[in-house]
């Protein structure tokens, strides 16, 4: 079970910024994060609020 609300999950997922390669009305194509970027993303997420691995996984599952 997660301590994050659905609104928090959505907000934190929006904060994850990846390089956009292509975007149109139907599709957004982004690069996958490399190790350094992933480390930075996770540090930013836990600076917002302490969370466990399951919560981080829920937020990042959409990328």
PyMOL Python script that loads the backbone (N, CA, C, O; Angstrom):
from pymol import cmd

cmd.read_pdbstr("""\
ATOM      1  N   UNK A   1       0.849  -1.186   0.000  1.00  0.00           N
ATOM      2  CA  UNK A   1       0.000   0.000   0.000  1.00  0.00           C
ATOM      3  C   UNK A   1       0.891   1.246   0.000  1.00  0.00           C
ATOM      4  O   UNK A   1       1.964   1.251   0.604  1.00  0.00           O
ATOM      5  N   UNK A   2       0.448   2.273  -0.666  1.00  0.00           N
ATOM      6  CA  UNK A   2       1.210   3.508  -0.769  1.00  0.00           C
ATOM      7  C   UNK A   2       0.606   4.593   0.124  1.00  0.00           C
ATOM      8  O   UNK A   2      -0.604   4.632   0.345  1.00  0.00           O
ATOM      9  N   UNK A   3       1.464   5.461   0.628  1.00  0.00           N
ATOM     10  CA  UNK A   3       1.007   6.595   1.429  1.00  0.00           C
ATOM     11  C   UNK A   3       0.730   7.821   0.567  1.00  0.00           C
ATOM     12  O   UNK A   3       0.295   8.857   1.069  1.00  0.00           O
ATOM     13  N   UNK A   4       0.986   7.695  -0.732  1.00  0.00           N
ATOM     14  CA  UNK A   4       0.766   8.809  -1.647  1.00  0.00           C
ATOM     15  C   UNK A   4      -0.671   8.802  -2.155  1.00  0.00           C
ATOM     16  O   UNK A   4      -1.255   7.744  -2.393  1.00  0.00           O
ATOM     17  N   UNK A   5      -1.225   9.988  -2.315  1.00  0.00           N
ATOM     18  CA  UNK A   5      -2.552  10.087  -2.912  1.00  0.00           C
ATOM     19  C   UNK A   5      -2.412  10.013  -4.430  1.00  0.00           C
ATOM     20  O   UNK A   5      -1.321  10.202  -4.970  1.00  0.00           O
ATOM     21  N   UNK A   6      -3.510   9.739  -5.107  1.00  0.00           N
ATOM     22  CA  UNK A   6      -3.483   9.699  -6.572  1.00  0.00           C
ATOM     23  C   UNK A   6      -3.049  11.051  -7.135  1.00  0.00           C
ATOM     24  O   UNK A   6      -2.323  11.101  -8.128  1.00  0.00           O
ATOM     25  N   UNK A   7      -3.479  12.131  -6.521  1.00  0.00           N
ATOM     26  CA  UNK A   7      -3.074  13.474  -6.972  1.00  0.00           C
ATOM     27  C   UNK A   7      -1.566  13.667  -6.838  1.00  0.00           C
ATOM     28  O   UNK A   7      -0.930  14.232  -7.728  1.00  0.00           O
ATOM     29  N   UNK A   8      -0.987  13.193  -5.718  1.00  0.00           N
ATOM     30  CA  UNK A   8       0.460  13.300  -5.524  1.00  0.00           C
ATOM     31  C   UNK A   8       1.206  12.474  -6.567  1.00  0.00           C
ATOM     32  O   UNK A   8       2.211  12.925  -7.118  1.00  0.00           O
ATOM     33  N   UNK A   9       0.723  11.282  -6.835  1.00  0.00           N
ATOM     34  CA  UNK A   9       1.365  10.422  -7.836  1.00  0.00           C
ATOM     35  C   UNK A   9       1.358  11.115  -9.195  1.00  0.00           C
ATOM     36  O   UNK A   9       2.380  11.146  -9.880  1.00  0.00           O
ATOM     37  N   UNK A  10       0.224  11.665  -9.586  1.00  0.00           N
ATOM     38  CA  UNK A  10       0.119  12.352 -10.874  1.00  0.00           C
ATOM     39  C   UNK A  10       1.013  13.579 -10.925  1.00  0.00           C
ATOM     40  O   UNK A  10       1.665  13.821 -11.941  1.00  0.00           O
ATOM     41  N   UNK A  11       1.058  14.360  -9.851  1.00  0.00           N
ATOM     42  CA  UNK A  11       1.903  15.553  -9.808  1.00  0.00           C
ATOM     43  C   UNK A  11       3.372  15.172  -9.902  1.00  0.00           C
ATOM     44  O   UNK A  11       4.122  15.791 -10.657  1.00  0.00           O
ATOM     45  N   UNK A  12       3.792  14.173  -9.153  1.00  0.00           N
ATOM     46  CA  UNK A  12       5.190  13.764  -9.183  1.00  0.00           C
ATOM     47  C   UNK A  12       5.565  13.169 -10.540  1.00  0.00           C
ATOM     48  O   UNK A  12       6.678  13.390 -11.018  1.00  0.00           O
ATOM     49  N   UNK A  13       4.674  12.432 -11.157  1.00  0.00           N
ATOM     50  CA  UNK A  13       4.941  11.884 -12.487  1.00  0.00           C
ATOM     51  C   UNK A  13       5.115  13.016 -13.500  1.00  0.00           C
ATOM     52  O   UNK A  13       5.939  12.908 -14.408  1.00  0.00           O
ATOM     53  N   UNK A  14       4.347  14.099 -13.355  1.00  0.00           N
ATOM     54  CA  UNK A  14       4.494  15.253 -14.260  1.00  0.00           C
ATOM     55  C   UNK A  14       5.832  15.956 -14.064  1.00  0.00           C
ATOM     56  O   UNK A  14       6.363  16.551 -15.001  1.00  0.00           O
ATOM     57  N   UNK A  15       6.377  15.890 -12.855  1.00  0.00           N
ATOM     58  CA  UNK A  15       7.659  16.545 -12.572  1.00  0.00           C
ATOM     59  C   UNK A  15       8.843  15.838 -13.223  1.00  0.00           C
ATOM     60  O   UNK A  15       9.903  16.435 -13.414  1.00  0.00           O
ATOM     61  N   UNK A  16       8.657  14.563 -13.562  1.00  0.00           N
ATOM     62  CA  UNK A  16       9.731  13.806 -14.200  1.00  0.00           C
ATOM     63  C   UNK A  16       9.860  14.310 -15.628  1.00  0.00           C
ATOM     64  O   UNK A  16       8.943  14.169 -16.437  1.00  0.00           O
ATOM     65  N   UNK A  17      10.990  14.890 -15.920  1.00  0.00           N
ATOM     66  CA  UNK A  17      11.207  15.476 -17.240  1.00  0.00           C
ATOM     67  C   UNK A  17      12.193  14.635 -18.043  1.00  0.00           C
ATOM     68  O   UNK A  17      13.316  14.379 -17.607  1.00  0.00           O
ATOM     69  N   UNK A  18      11.750  14.213 -19.222  1.00  0.00           N
ATOM     70  CA  UNK A  18      12.599  13.474 -20.138  1.00  0.00           C
ATOM     71  C   UNK A  18      12.646  14.231 -21.455  1.00  0.00           C
ATOM     72  O   UNK A  18      11.752  15.022 -21.758  1.00  0.00           O
ATOM     73  N   UNK A  19      13.679  13.990 -22.227  1.00  0.00           N
ATOM     74  CA  UNK A  19      13.822  14.669 -23.517  1.00  0.00           C
ATOM     75  C   UNK A  19      12.747  14.169 -24.483  1.00  0.00           C
ATOM     76  O   UNK A  19      12.614  12.967 -24.713  1.00  0.00           O
ATOM     77  N   UNK A  20      11.986  15.109 -25.042  1.00  0.00           N
ATOM     78  CA  UNK A  20      10.930  14.764 -25.994  1.00  0.00           C
ATOM     79  C   UNK A  20      11.526  14.724 -27.398  1.00  0.00           C
ATOM     80  O   UNK A  20      12.111  15.698 -27.871  1.00  0.00           O
ATOM     81  N   UNK A  21      11.361  13.562 -28.058  1.00  0.00           N
ATOM     82  CA  UNK A  21      11.868  13.398 -29.415  1.00  0.00           C
ATOM     83  C   UNK A  21      10.826  13.780 -30.457  1.00  0.00           C
ATOM     84  O   UNK A  21      11.157  14.302 -31.521  1.00  0.00           O
ATOM     85  N   UNK A  22       9.564  13.511 -30.137  1.00  0.00           N
ATOM     86  CA  UNK A  22       8.471  13.815 -31.063  1.00  0.00           C
ATOM     87  C   UNK A  22       7.188  13.974 -30.242  1.00  0.00           C
ATOM     88  O   UNK A  22       6.954  13.256 -29.269  1.00  0.00           O
ATOM     89  N   UNK A  23       6.376  14.928 -30.662  1.00  0.00           N
ATOM     90  CA  UNK A  23       5.100  15.122 -29.982  1.00  0.00           C
ATOM     91  C   UNK A  23       4.065  15.580 -30.997  1.00  0.00           C
ATOM     92  O   UNK A  23       4.305  16.503 -31.776  1.00  0.00           O
ATOM     93  N   UNK A  24       2.916  14.925 -30.977  1.00  0.00           N
ATOM     94  CA  UNK A  24       1.787  15.385 -31.778  1.00  0.00           C
ATOM     95  C   UNK A  24       0.524  15.191 -30.948  1.00  0.00           C
ATOM     96  O   UNK A  24       0.611  14.946 -29.745  1.00  0.00           O
ATOM     97  N   UNK A  25      -0.640  15.296 -31.565  1.00  0.00           N
ATOM     98  CA  UNK A  25      -1.895  15.218 -30.817  1.00  0.00           C
ATOM     99  C   UNK A  25      -2.130  13.852 -30.190  1.00  0.00           C
ATOM    100  O   UNK A  25      -2.839  13.749 -29.189  1.00  0.00           O
ATOM    101  N   UNK A  26      -1.547  12.799 -30.760  1.00  0.00           N
ATOM    102  CA  UNK A  26      -1.813  11.447 -30.297  1.00  0.00           C
ATOM    103  C   UNK A  26      -0.661  10.809 -29.529  1.00  0.00           C
ATOM    104  O   UNK A  26      -0.889   9.933 -28.696  1.00  0.00           O
ATOM    105  N   UNK A  27       0.576  11.235 -29.795  1.00  0.00           N
ATOM    106  CA  UNK A  27       1.745  10.527 -29.264  1.00  0.00           C
ATOM    107  C   UNK A  27       2.791  11.507 -28.753  1.00  0.00           C
ATOM    108  O   UNK A  27       3.029  12.557 -29.350  1.00  0.00           O
ATOM    109  N   UNK A  28       3.412  11.139 -27.631  1.00  0.00           N
ATOM    110  CA  UNK A  28       4.610  11.842 -27.161  1.00  0.00           C
ATOM    111  C   UNK A  28       5.698  10.787 -27.048  1.00  0.00           C
ATOM    112  O   UNK A  28       5.555   9.824 -26.294  1.00  0.00           O
ATOM    113  N   UNK A  29       6.779  10.960 -27.787  1.00  0.00           N
ATOM    114  CA  UNK A  29       7.895  10.022 -27.793  1.00  0.00           C
ATOM    115  C   UNK A  29       9.056  10.654 -27.038  1.00  0.00           C
ATOM    116  O   UNK A  29       9.559  11.709 -27.423  1.00  0.00           O
ATOM    117  N   UNK A  30       9.485   9.987 -25.939  1.00  0.00           N
ATOM    118  CA  UNK A  30      10.565  10.516 -25.105  1.00  0.00           C
ATOM    119  C   UNK A  30      11.692   9.512 -24.997  1.00  0.00           C
ATOM    120  O   UNK A  30      11.498   8.313 -25.200  1.00  0.00           O
ATOM    121  N   UNK A  31      12.876  10.015 -24.674  1.00  0.00           N
ATOM    122  CA  UNK A  31      14.004   9.122 -24.437  1.00  0.00           C
ATOM    123  C   UNK A  31      13.862   8.497 -23.049  1.00  0.00           C
ATOM    124  O   UNK A  31      13.296   9.103 -22.139  1.00  0.00           O
ATOM    125  N   UNK A  32      14.378   7.293 -22.902  1.00  0.00           N
ATOM    126  CA  UNK A  32      14.418   6.653 -21.584  1.00  0.00           C
ATOM    127  C   UNK A  32      15.573   7.275 -20.799  1.00  0.00           C
ATOM    128  O   UNK A  32      16.589   7.639 -21.390  1.00  0.00           O
ATOM    129  N   UNK A  33      15.434   7.401 -19.488  1.00  0.00           N
ATOM    130  CA  UNK A  33      16.518   7.995 -18.702  1.00  0.00           C
ATOM    131  C   UNK A  33      17.716   7.054 -18.601  1.00  0.00           C
ATOM    132  O   UNK A  33      17.560   5.839 -18.483  1.00  0.00           O
ATOM    133  N   UNK A  34      18.920   7.640 -18.651  1.00  0.00           N
ATOM    134  CA  UNK A  34      20.109   6.838 -18.407  1.00  0.00           C
ATOM    135  C   UNK A  34      20.318   6.748 -16.896  1.00  0.00           C
ATOM    136  O   UNK A  34      19.518   7.286 -16.130  1.00  0.00           O
ATOM    137  N   UNK A  35      21.383   6.074 -16.458  1.00  0.00           N
ATOM    138  CA  UNK A  35      21.605   5.880 -15.020  1.00  0.00           C
ATOM    139  C   UNK A  35      21.693   7.184 -14.256  1.00  0.00           C
ATOM    140  O   UNK A  35      21.089   7.325 -13.193  1.00  0.00           O
ATOM    141  N   UNK A  36      22.450   8.153 -14.794  1.00  0.00           N
ATOM    142  CA  UNK A  36      22.599   9.451 -14.122  1.00  0.00           C
ATOM    143  C   UNK A  36      21.266  10.179 -14.021  1.00  0.00           C
ATOM    144  O   UNK A  36      20.927  10.726 -12.972  1.00  0.00           O
ATOM    145  N   UNK A  37      20.521  10.183 -15.103  1.00  0.00           N
ATOM    146  CA  UNK A  37      19.226  10.855 -15.100  1.00  0.00           C
ATOM    147  C   UNK A  37      18.264  10.183 -14.130  1.00  0.00           C
ATOM    148  O   UNK A  37      17.524  10.859 -13.415  1.00  0.00           O
ATOM    149  N   UNK A  38      18.275   8.849 -14.105  1.00  0.00           N
ATOM    150  CA  UNK A  38      17.398   8.123 -13.199  1.00  0.00           C
ATOM    151  C   UNK A  38      17.749   8.417 -11.743  1.00  0.00           C
ATOM    152  O   UNK A  38      16.864   8.583 -10.904  1.00  0.00           O
ATOM    153  N   UNK A  39      19.041   8.480 -11.453  1.00  0.00           N
ATOM    154  CA  UNK A  39      19.479   8.821 -10.098  1.00  0.00           C
ATOM    155  C   UNK A  39      18.986  10.212  -9.706  1.00  0.00           C
ATOM    156  O   UNK A  39      18.500  10.420  -8.594  1.00  0.00           O
ATOM    157  N   UNK A  40      19.115  11.149 -10.624  1.00  0.00           N
ATOM    158  CA  UNK A  40      18.671  12.515 -10.378  1.00  0.00           C
ATOM    159  C   UNK A  40      17.150  12.577 -10.179  1.00  0.00           C
ATOM    160  O   UNK A  40      16.665  13.290  -9.301  1.00  0.00           O
ATOM    161  N   UNK A  41      16.414  11.836 -10.989  1.00  0.00           N
ATOM    162  CA  UNK A  41      14.957  11.804 -10.884  1.00  0.00           C
ATOM    163  C   UNK A  41      14.544  11.259  -9.519  1.00  0.00           C
ATOM    164  O   UNK A  41      13.664  11.821  -8.865  1.00  0.00           O
ATOM    165  N   UNK A  42      15.174  10.172  -9.089  1.00  0.00           N
ATOM    166  CA  UNK A  42      14.826   9.563  -7.799  1.00  0.00           C
ATOM    167  C   UNK A  42      15.177  10.496  -6.649  1.00  0.00           C
ATOM    168  O   UNK A  42      14.405  10.618  -5.698  1.00  0.00           O
ATOM    169  N   UNK A  43      16.332  11.159  -6.721  1.00  0.00           N
ATOM    170  CA  UNK A  43      16.701  12.117  -5.676  1.00  0.00           C
ATOM    171  C   UNK A  43      15.687  13.249  -5.599  1.00  0.00           C
ATOM    172  O   UNK A  43      15.312  13.672  -4.505  1.00  0.00           O
ATOM    173  N   UNK A  44      15.246  13.736  -6.738  1.00  0.00           N
ATOM    174  CA  UNK A  44      14.251  14.811  -6.751  1.00  0.00           C
ATOM    175  C   UNK A  44      12.932  14.340  -6.144  1.00  0.00           C
ATOM    176  O   UNK A  44      12.297  15.071  -5.384  1.00  0.00           O
ATOM    177  N   UNK A  45      12.525  13.121  -6.479  1.00  0.00           N
ATOM    178  CA  UNK A  45      11.271  12.591  -5.935  1.00  0.00           C
ATOM    179  C   UNK A  45      11.323  12.468  -4.418  1.00  0.00           C
ATOM    180  O   UNK A  45      10.378  12.863  -3.735  1.00  0.00           O
ATOM    181  N   UNK A  46      12.418  11.924  -3.880  1.00  0.00           N
ATOM    182  CA  UNK A  46      12.467  11.729  -2.430  1.00  0.00           C
ATOM    183  C   UNK A  46      12.767  13.028  -1.688  1.00  0.00           C
ATOM    184  O   UNK A  46      12.585  13.099  -0.473  1.00  0.00           O
ATOM    185  N   UNK A  47      13.222  14.052  -2.400  1.00  0.00           N
ATOM    186  CA  UNK A  47      13.379  15.350  -1.742  1.00  0.00           C
ATOM    187  C   UNK A  47      12.013  15.994  -1.507  1.00  0.00           C
ATOM    188  O   UNK A  47      11.843  16.803  -0.594  1.00  0.00           O
ATOM    189  N   UNK A  48      11.047  15.623  -2.342  1.00  0.00           N
ATOM    190  CA  UNK A  48       9.677  16.120  -2.174  1.00  0.00           C
ATOM    191  C   UNK A  48       9.058  15.517  -0.918  1.00  0.00           C
ATOM    192  O   UNK A  48       8.433  16.214  -0.119  1.00  0.00           O
ATOM    193  N   UNK A  49       9.243  14.207  -0.760  1.00  0.00           N
ATOM    194  CA  UNK A  49       8.627  13.491   0.352  1.00  0.00           C
ATOM    195  C   UNK A  49       9.321  12.129   0.468  1.00  0.00           C
ATOM    196  O   UNK A  49       9.517  11.453  -0.542  1.00  0.00           O
ATOM    197  N   UNK A  50       9.692  11.722   1.678  1.00  0.00           N
ATOM    198  CA  UNK A  50      10.286  10.388   1.814  1.00  0.00           C
ATOM    199  C   UNK A  50       9.297   9.322   1.321  1.00  0.00           C
ATOM    200  O   UNK A  50       8.117   9.346   1.669  1.00  0.00           O
ATOM    201  N   UNK A  51       9.794   8.404   0.519  1.00  0.00           N
ATOM    202  CA  UNK A  51       8.927   7.348   0.014  1.00  0.00           C
ATOM    203  C   UNK A  51       9.706   6.060  -0.148  1.00  0.00           C
ATOM    204  O   UNK A  51      10.934   6.063  -0.234  1.00  0.00           O
ATOM    205  N   UNK A  52       8.977   4.965  -0.187  1.00  0.00           N
ATOM    206  CA  UNK A  52       9.623   3.670  -0.331  1.00  0.00           C
ATOM    207  C   UNK A  52       9.761   3.302  -1.809  1.00  0.00           C
ATOM    208  O   UNK A  52       9.278   4.011  -2.691  1.00  0.00           O
ATOM    209  N   UNK A  53      10.425   2.189  -2.052  1.00  0.00           N
ATOM    210  CA  UNK A  53      10.685   1.760  -3.420  1.00  0.00           C
ATOM    211  C   UNK A  53       9.397   1.516  -4.203  1.00  0.00           C
ATOM    212  O   UNK A  53       9.324   1.828  -5.392  1.00  0.00           O
ATOM    213  N   UNK A  54       8.403   0.969  -3.554  1.00  0.00           N
ATOM    214  CA  UNK A  54       7.127   0.710  -4.226  1.00  0.00           C
ATOM    215  C   UNK A  54       6.489   2.022  -4.708  1.00  0.00           C
ATOM    216  O   UNK A  54       5.963   2.087  -5.819  1.00  0.00           O
ATOM    217  N   UNK A  55       6.538   3.051  -3.876  1.00  0.00           N
ATOM    218  CA  UNK A  55       5.962   4.342  -4.260  1.00  0.00           C
ATOM    219  C   UNK A  55       6.734   4.962  -5.421  1.00  0.00           C
ATOM    220  O   UNK A  55       6.134   5.517  -6.341  1.00  0.00           O
ATOM    221  N   UNK A  56       8.055   4.870  -5.382  1.00  0.00           N
ATOM    222  CA  UNK A  56       8.868   5.386  -6.498  1.00  0.00           C
ATOM    223  C   UNK A  56       8.534   4.622  -7.762  1.00  0.00           C
ATOM    224  O   UNK A  56       8.410   5.218  -8.832  1.00  0.00           O
ATOM    225  N   UNK A  57       8.389   3.318  -7.657  1.00  0.00           N
ATOM    226  CA  UNK A  57       8.046   2.500  -8.818  1.00  0.00           C
ATOM    227  C   UNK A  57       6.694   2.904  -9.407  1.00  0.00           C
ATOM    228  O   UNK A  57       6.549   2.970 -10.627  1.00  0.00           O
ATOM    229  N   UNK A  58       5.714   3.172  -8.561  1.00  0.00           N
ATOM    230  CA  UNK A  58       4.389   3.594  -9.037  1.00  0.00           C
ATOM    231  C   UNK A  58       4.505   4.891  -9.841  1.00  0.00           C
ATOM    232  O   UNK A  58       3.899   5.023 -10.904  1.00  0.00           O
ATOM    233  N   UNK A  59       5.278   5.838  -9.335  1.00  0.00           N
ATOM    234  CA  UNK A  59       5.438   7.122 -10.015  1.00  0.00           C
ATOM    235  C   UNK A  59       6.149   6.947 -11.345  1.00  0.00           C
ATOM    236  O   UNK A  59       5.762   7.556 -12.343  1.00  0.00           O
ATOM    237  N   UNK A  60       7.188   6.119 -11.368  1.00  0.00           N
ATOM    238  CA  UNK A  60       8.009   5.954 -12.570  1.00  0.00           C
ATOM    239  C   UNK A  60       7.446   4.932 -13.554  1.00  0.00           C
ATOM    240  O   UNK A  60       7.969   4.798 -14.661  1.00  0.00           O
ATOM    241  N   UNK A  61       6.416   4.225 -13.183  1.00  0.00           N
ATOM    242  CA  UNK A  61       5.893   3.165 -14.054  1.00  0.00           C
ATOM    243  C   UNK A  61       5.389   3.687 -15.390  1.00  0.00           C
ATOM    244  O   UNK A  61       5.309   2.933 -16.360  1.00  0.00           O
ATOM    245  N   UNK A  62       5.052   4.956 -15.451  1.00  0.00           N
ATOM    246  CA  UNK A  62       4.549   5.520 -16.702  1.00  0.00           C
ATOM    247  C   UNK A  62       5.612   5.982 -17.676  1.00  0.00           C
ATOM    248  O   UNK A  62       5.295   6.414 -18.784  1.00  0.00           O
ATOM    249  N   UNK A  63       6.885   5.893 -17.269  1.00  0.00           N
ATOM    250  CA  UNK A  63       7.926   6.375 -18.198  1.00  0.00           C
ATOM    251  C   UNK A  63       8.722   5.225 -18.796  1.00  0.00           C
ATOM    252  O   UNK A  63       9.632   5.452 -19.594  1.00  0.00           O
TER     253      UNK A  63
END
""", "prot")
cmd.dss("prot")
cmd.show_as("cartoon", "prot")
cmd.util.cbc("prot")
cmd.orient("prot")
